[in-house]
């Protein structure tokens, strides 16, 4: 049986040990799955772990926008993680993305 791509990504996020999780550069897809299916797929710690490893700035901006709408109380924690990756000033204007 072949699972849909988003379903297999959720499985990887929830069932695979962290050391093995997402070794195929699917971090952007995983972030999008957690946003799109947030009632069942979102977990703050896992989201932060994936957000640090995304390759696309667009995916990171989408994650920040998601936090602004859904979890504003946890946004500072997410931004602290992204700050080291993006460098100073690059997260300054998310509405420009």
C-alpha positions in Angstrom: 0.0 0.0 0.0 1.4 3.4 -1.0 0.6 6.3 1.4 0.0 9.8 0.2 3.2 11.9 0.5 1.8 14.1 3.4 0.7 11.0 5.3 4.1 9.4 5.1 5.7 12.7 6.3 3.3 12.8 9.3 4.3 9.2 10.0 8.0 10.1 9.9 7.4 13.1 12.2 5.5 11.0 14.8 6.9 7.5 14.6 10.5 7.5 13.5 13.2 8.1 16.2 14.6 11.7 16.0 18.0 10.6 14.8 16.5 9.1 11.7 13.7 11.6 11.1 13.6 13.2 7.7 17.0 12.2 6.3 15.8 12.8 2.7 15.7 16.6 2.8 12.0 16.9 3.1 12.0 19.5 5.9 10.2 22.1 3.7 7.4 19.5 3.0 7.2 18.5 6.7 6.8 22.1 7.7 4.0 22.6 5.2 2.3 19.4 6.3 2.4 20.5 10.0 0.9 23.9 9.0 -1.8 22.4 6.7 -2.8 19.6 9.0 -2.1 21.5 12.3 -4.9 19.9 14.4 -3.2 16.5 14.1 0.4 17.2 12.9 1.6 20.3 14.8 3.7 20.0 17.9 5.8 23.0 19.0 9.1 21.2 19.7 8.9 19.2 16.4 8.0 22.3 14.5 11.1 24.1 15.8 13.3 21.2 15.0 12.1 21.1 11.4 12.1 24.9 11.0 15.8 25.0 11.8 16.5 22.6 8.9 14.3 24.0 6.1 16.1 25.1 3.0 13.6 27.6 1.7 13.2 31.0 3.3 9.6 31.0 1.9 8.8 27.9 4.0 10.3 29.6 7.1 8.3 32.7 6.5 5.1 30.6 6.1 5.9 29.0 9.4 6.3 32.4 11.1 3.0 33.6 9.6 1.4 30.4 10.9 2.6 31.1 14.4 1.4 34.7 14.2 -2.1 33.4 13.4 -2.3 30.2 15.4 0.3 30.4 18.3 1.4 34.0 18.9 2.4 33.1 22.5 5.1 30.8 21.1 6.4 33.0 18.3 9.3 34.4 20.3 10.6 30.9 20.9 10.4 30.0 17.2 12.1 33.3 16.2 15.0 32.5 18.6 15.6 29.2 16.7 15.4 30.9 13.3 17.6 33.8 14.2 20.8 31.9 14.2 20.0 30.3 10.8 18.9 33.4 8.9 21.2 36.0 10.3 20.5 39.5 11.7 17.8 41.5 9.9 16.6 38.8 7.5 13.5 38.0 9.6 12.7 41.7 10.1 9.9 42.0 7.5 7.8 38.8 7.1 5.0 40.7 5.3 7.5 41.4 2.5 7.9 37.7 1.7 
